[in-house]
Amino acid sequence: MNQELLEQTLQMIQEHRVHDGFDPSFDWVDRLIDDAGEERLAERLDAAIADTWPWEVVAHLFAILLYQTSDNGTALFATINDWLREGMPLRRIQIALHLDVYPFRDRDEMVQVLEGIAQRFPEVATRCTDLIASRTRLKE
């Protein structure tokens, strides 16, 4: 994986993630996918991205990847769900909880895992509660 391309992509995301309208980050993410390939991409990105990058920027990268990969984010979705099941470290949990999708296909599993995370990490308890409540309202 081209580290310079990764850094440029993250920089672009950081600059444009709150911008309305055309987001050039998508083009940079496409370049990153072309360069790095998709196999085990989430794990490789997690290993390659320095902890100095805010988790919010990394979460935005992963949110874009959910829609830009050839499998429509299936592999990435599975990886972030594994991160939540493992329940550590907090940075991975924060990234996984702030994508544009509900974690887990099964609502009951989501509730069980997120309730456990909320107890262990008060920093994300509100997010866990909000996701559970939102998905429960969808079911009604």
C-alpha positions in Angstrom: 0.0 0.0 0.0 1.4 3.4 -1.0 1.7 5.2 2.3 1.9 8.6 0.6 -1.4 8.0 -1.3 -3.0 6.9 1.9 -1.8 10.0 3.7 -3.1 12.2 0.9 -6.4 10.5 0.9 -6.8 11.0 4.6 -5.8 14.6 4.3 -8.5 15.1 1.6 -11.1 13.4 3.7 -10.2 15.6 6.7 -10.5 18.8 4.6 -13.8 17.8 2.9 -15.8 15.6 5.3 -18.0 18.5 6.4 -18.2 20.1 3.0 -21.5 20.0 1.1 -21.6 19.2 -2.6 -19.0 17.4 -4.6 -16.4 15.6 -2.4 -13.1 15.0 -4.1 -12.4 12.4 -1.3 -14.3 9.8 -3.3 -11.8 10.1 -6.2 -8.9 9.7 -3.8 -10.5 6.7 -2.2 -10.9 5.1 -5.7 -7.2 5.7 -6.3 -6.4 4.1 -2.9 -8.5 1.0 -3.8 -6.8 0.7 -7.2 -3.4 0.9 -5.5 -4.0 -1.2 -2.5 -6.5 -3.7 -3.7 -9.5 -4.9 -1.7 -8.3 -8.1 -0.1 -8.3 -7.6 3.7 -8.4 -3.9 3.1 -9.9 -2.9 6.5 -7.2 -4.8 8.4 -4.4 -3.4 6.2 -5.7 0.1 6.5 -6.0 -0.2 10.3 -2.4 -1.3 10.5 -1.2 1.4 8.1 -3.0 4.4 9.5 -1.2 6.1 12.3 -3.1 6.7 15.6 -2.4 10.4 15.1 -5.2 10.5 12.5 -8.5 11.3 14.3 -10.8 8.2 14.4 -13.5 10.4 12.8 -11.4 10.8 9.6 -10.8 7.0 9.5 -14.5 6.3 10.0 -15.3 8.6 7.1 -12.8 6.7 5.0 -14.4 3.4 5.9 -17.9 4.9 5.3 -16.8 5.8 1.7 -15.2 2.3 1.3 -18.5 0.7 2.1 -19.9 2.1 -1.1 -16.8 2.2 -3.3 -15.5 -1.4 -3.1 -16.5 -3.9 -5.7 -18.3 -6.1 -3.1 -20.4 -3.1 -1.9 -18.6 -3.1 1.4 -19.4 -6.8 2.3 -15.8 -7.6 3.5 -15.4 -4.3 5.3 -18.7 -4.7 7.0 -17.7 -8.2 8.2 -14.4 -6.9 9.5 -16.0 -4.0 11.5 -18.5 -6.4 13.0 -15.6 -8.6 14.1 -14.0 -5.6 15.7 -17.2 -4.9 17.6 -17.5 -8.5 18.7 -13.8 -8.4 19.9 -14.7 -5.2 21.8 -11.2 -3.7 21.7 -9.5 -1.3 21.2 -11.6 1.8 21.6 -10.4 3.4 18.4 -11.7 0.4 16.3 -15.0 0.5 18.1 -15.4 4.3 17.5 -14.7 3.8 13.8 -17.1 0.8 13.6 -19.9 2.7 15.3 -19.7 5.8 13.1 -20.3 4.4 9.7 -23.4 5.0 7.6 -24.8 1.5 8.4 -26.1 -0.3 11.4 -23.6 -2.8 12.6 -24.7 -6.5 12.2 -27.4 -7.8 10.0 -29.1 -9.3 13.0 -30.7 -6.7 15.3 -30.5 -9.0 18.4 -26.8 -9.5 18.0 -26.3 -5.8 17.5 -28.2 -5.1 20.8 -26.2 -7.7 22.7 -22.8 -6.6 21.4 -23.5 -2.9 21.7 -24.9 -3.2 25.3 -21.6 -4.9 26.3 -19.5 -2.2 24.6 -21.5 0.6 26.2 -20.8 -0.9 29.7 -17.1 -1.2 29.0 -16.6 2.1 27.2 -18.6 5.1 28.6 -17.1 7.2 25.8 -19.3 5.4 23.2 -22.3 4.5 25.4 -24.5 7.2 24.0 -23.7 6.2 20.4 -24.5 2.5 21.3 -27.8 3.5 22.9 -28.7 5.8 19.9 -28.0 3.0 17.4 -30.1 0.5 19.3 -33.0 3.0 19.8 -32.9 4.0 16.1 -32.9 0.4 14.8 -35.7 -0.5 17.3 -37.8 2.3 15.9 -37.3 1.0 12.4 -38.6 -2.4 13.5 -41.8 -1.0 14.9 
